[in-house]
Structure formats: C-alpha cells, structure tokens
C-alpha cells in the first residue's frame, strides 16, 4: 500500500524520463489520475516509446500505465522506405539465434510491422518483437506469431511448471498469484506489490515450455 499523491508520482515519472537518455521527453505530456499514468504526445522512435513506458512504471505507487505516445521521427532523420524496413527486419530475425529457425513472414505498412508465422515457444514470439522494435523506421509492431510447440504439453503440466517457476523466484510470493491454464493459454491473476514483481511473474510464465499465450491480469497494489 502507498499513500503517495498523484503529484508525487507525476514528479517521479518526469524525473525518470528526464534522466533517461533514450527518451526525448520534450513532447511528452504526463497525466496521473488515482495512481494511473497516461503518457501522451510524441517520441522520435519506437524504442523511445517502450523506454518511456518502462520509466513510468518505475515510479513508486503507479498501478497502471496507458501509453498513448505516437512515434514521429524528426524532420532531419531520413526515414527508410517500407521495403527497406522489411529487408532490415528480415535480416535481424534471420541472423539472431533466437529466431533464425522460425518461420516468420514480415509485412510493413507505413512503418507498422506485421509479424506472421510460427514459432515453437512463447518466449521466441516475444523476442522477435523485441528485435524488430529496435529497427530504425519502425513505428509499431503487430505481433501475430502463433506458438506451435514441438511437443504436446497438457494444461495441468503447464500450470504446475509455471507455479514452480514462480516459486523459485525469491522476489515473488507464489501464494499471492493464481495460475489458470486453458488450451495452453496461461492466465495470471492476483495482487502484487510492485511492477517489478509483476514482470518477474509474467516472465516465469512466458519462459515455460508449452505456453501458447500469457494473459496478465495481475494487479499492482495501490
């Protein structure tokens, strides 16, 4: 629980953005309402947008972040064409060990990258999105990759493995988290003390073999 005011939280978010050299916060508007942060305005890259989201979560007392930032490249930056972006994305995915063997199709529409195809693990799906987000010219990433495990794993086994993974993490109290699995889709619910704990619990589920998707319904305590 925290008794921090919205103004105190806003000041912390502003400070985090100011000291993060990945983010040009000059065109970012910050609103905090009942411990929920809304980011509006524009940033010069997709990477900066993701960094701003991460920075907002670092402020103590934040329970939710709504990232409405638009990616607008500076006029002095030469923006690659969609064809160039597509080639660069394909190159990055082909030469990264995590995604080299995956069957991934890439389409680009005005800087919006669409990923389609199959990967054999959920963490590979997430890794592909991370790699693509760092390519210059990318405005957003629509990750439509389907997880197709090499072996069939029952929901019961997946659930037990996720719980064991969370329990092995010293920073998360597994007793506060409810894990449900249906057709390979893991749903996490419950209350956690902060964003970092939420991310650790989510990562435990994402990296468990057999998981097809993760629905994060964890709530950060107010």
C-alpha positions in Angstrom: 0.0 0.0 0.0 1.1 3.6 -0.6 -0.1 7.0 0.4 1.7 8.8 -2.3 -0.2 11.6 -4.1 -0.7 11.8 -7.8 1.5 14.9 -7.9 4.4 13.0 -6.2 4.0 10.2 -8.7 4.0 12.6 -11.6 7.2 14.3 -10.4 8.9 10.9 -10.2 7.8 10.0 -13.7 9.1 13.3 -15.0 12.4 12.7 -13.3 12.7 9.2 -14.7 12.0 10.4 -18.2 14.4 13.4 -17.9 17.4 11.2 -16.8 16.8 8.5 -19.4 18.9 9.5 -22.4 16.9 7.0 -24.6 13.9 9.3 -24.3 13.4 12.9 -25.6 10.6 13.9 -23.2 10.2 17.4 -24.6 7.0 16.4 -26.4 5.6 14.1 -23.7 2.6 15.0 -21.6 2.1 13.2 -18.4 -1.2 12.8 -16.5 -1.7 10.9 -13.3 -5.2 10.1 -12.0 -5.7 7.9 -9.0 -2.1 6.4 -9.4 -2.7 5.6 -13.1 -0.3 7.3 -15.5 -1.2 8.4 -19.0 1.5 9.3 -21.5 0.5 11.5 -24.4 2.5 13.3 -27.1 5.2 12.0 -29.4 8.7 10.5 -29.3 11.3 10.1 -32.0 11.4 6.3 -32.1 9.5 3.1 -31.2 12.4 2.3 -28.8 11.9 5.6 -27.0 8.2 4.8 -26.6 8.9 1.5 -25.0 11.6 3.1 -22.7 9.1 5.8 -21.6 6.6 3.1 -20.7 9.3 1.3 -18.6 10.3 4.6 -16.9 6.7 5.4 -16.0 6.3 2.1 -14.2 9.5 2.7 -12.2 7.7 5.5 -10.2 6.6 4.2 -6.8 2.8 4.0 -6.4 2.0 3.5 -10.1 -0.8 0.9 -10.6 -1.3 1.3 -14.4 0.3 3.0 -17.4 -1.6 3.9 -20.5 1.0 4.6 -23.3 -0.6 6.7 -25.9 2.6 8.1 -27.3 3.0 8.4 -31.1 6.2 7.8 -32.9 7.2 10.8 -35.0 10.7 10.8 -36.5 12.5 14.2 -36.6 12.5 16.0 -39.9 16.2 15.7 -40.1 16.1 11.9 -40.0 15.9 10.0 -43.2 13.1 7.5 -42.8 13.6 4.2 -44.5 11.0 3.0 -47.0 8.7 0.1 -46.1 10.8 -2.1 -48.4 14.0 -1.1 -46.6 12.4 -1.7 -43.2 11.2 -5.1 -44.3 14.6 -6.1 -45.5 16.3 -4.9 -42.3 13.7 -6.7 -40.1 14.1 -10.0 -42.1 17.9 -9.7 -41.7 17.7 -9.1 -38.0 15.4 -12.1 -37.5 17.4 -14.3 -39.8 20.7 -13.6 -38.0 19.6 -13.8 -34.4 19.9 -17.2 -32.8 16.6 -17.0 -31.1 14.6 -16.5 -34.3 16.8 -17.8 -37.1 15.0 -21.2 -37.4 11.5 -19.7 -37.1 9.0 -19.5 -39.9 8.3 -15.7 -39.8 6.7 -13.6 -42.5 7.2 -9.9 -42.4 5.0 -7.1 -43.8 5.4 -3.4 -43.4 2.8 -0.7 -43.9 3.9 2.9 -43.4 6.3 1.8 -40.7 3.9 -0.6 -39.0 5.5 -4.0 -38.9 3.2 -7.1 -39.0 4.8 -10.4 -38.0 3.0 -13.7 -39.0 4.0 -17.3 -39.0 5.0 -19.9 -36.4 7.5 -20.2 -33.5 8.0 -23.1 -31.2 7.9 -21.2 -27.9 6.2 -18.1 -26.5 9.5 -16.5 -25.5 10.6 -16.6 -29.1 7.5 -14.7 -30.1 8.3 -12.1 -27.5 12.0 -12.0 -28.5 11.1 -11.4 -32.2 9.1 -8.4 -31.2 12.0 -7.0 -29.2 14.4 -7.4 -32.1 12.0 -5.7 -34.6 11.3 -2.8 -32.3 14.9 -1.7 -32.5 15.0 -1.4 -36.3 15.1 2.2 -37.5 11.9 3.3 -39.2 9.6 1.0 -37.2 6.5 2.9 -35.9 4.7 -0.1 -34.2 4.8 -3.9 -34.1 1.8 -6.1 -34.6 2.9 -9.5 -33.4 0.6 -12.1 -34.9 3.0 -15.0 -34.5 1.5 -18.3 -33.5 3.2 -20.6 -30.9 3.3 -24.2 -32.1 5.3 -26.3 -29.5 7.4 -29.2 -30.8 5.7 -31.4 -28.2 2.2 -31.6 -26.8 2.0 -30.5 -23.1 -1.1 -30.8 -21.0 -2.6 -27.8 -19.3 -2.1 -29.5 -15.9 1.7 -29.9 -16.6 2.0 -26.3 -17.8 0.2 -25.0 -14.7 2.4 -26.9 -12.4 5.6 -25.8 -14.2 4.5 -22.1 -14.1 3.8 -22.3 -10.4 7.2 -24.0 -9.8 9.0 -21.3 -11.8 7.3 -18.5 -9.9 8.0 -20.3 -6.6 11.7 -20.5 -7.5 11.9 -16.7 -7.8 12.7 -15.1 -4.4 11.1 -11.8 -5.3 7.6 -13.3 -5.8 5.2 -14.8 -3.3 3.6 -17.6 -5.3 0.7 -17.7 -2.7 -0.5 -14.3 -3.9 -0.8 -15.4 -7.6 -3.4 -17.6 -9.2 -2.4 -19.5 -12.2 -5.0 -20.9 -14.6 -4.3 -22.7 -17.9 -6.8 -23.4 -20.7 -5.7 -24.8 -24.1 -2.1 -23.6 -23.4 -3.2 -20.1 -22.5 -1.9 -19.1 -19.1 -3.8 -16.5 -17.1 -2.1 -14.9 -14.1 -4.3 -13.1 -11.5 -3.9 -11.8 -8.0 -2.2 -8.8 -6.3 1.5 -8.0 -6.4 3.3 -5.2 -4.5 5.0 -3.5 -7.5 5.6 -3.6 -11.2 9.0 -5.4 -11.0 7.3 -8.3 -9.2 4.6 -8.4 -11.9 7.2 -8.6 -14.6 9.1 -11.4 -12.9 5.9 -13.5 -12.5 5.0 -12.8 -16.2 8.4 -13.8 -17.4 8.2 -17.1 -15.4 5.0 -17.9 -17.4 6.4 -16.7 -20.7 9.5 -18.9 -20.5 7.7 -22.1 -19.5 7.6 -24.8 -22.2 4.3 -25.4 -23.8 2.8 -22.0 -23.1 1.0 -20.5 -26.1 -0.1 -17.2 -24.7 0.0 -15.3 -21.4 -2.8 -13.2 -20.2 -1.6 -10.9 -17.4 -4.4 -9.9 -15.1 -2.1 -9.2 -12.1 -2.9 -6.0 -10.2 -0.3 -3.8 -8.6 -1.4 -2.9 -5.1 -2.4 0.7 -4.5 
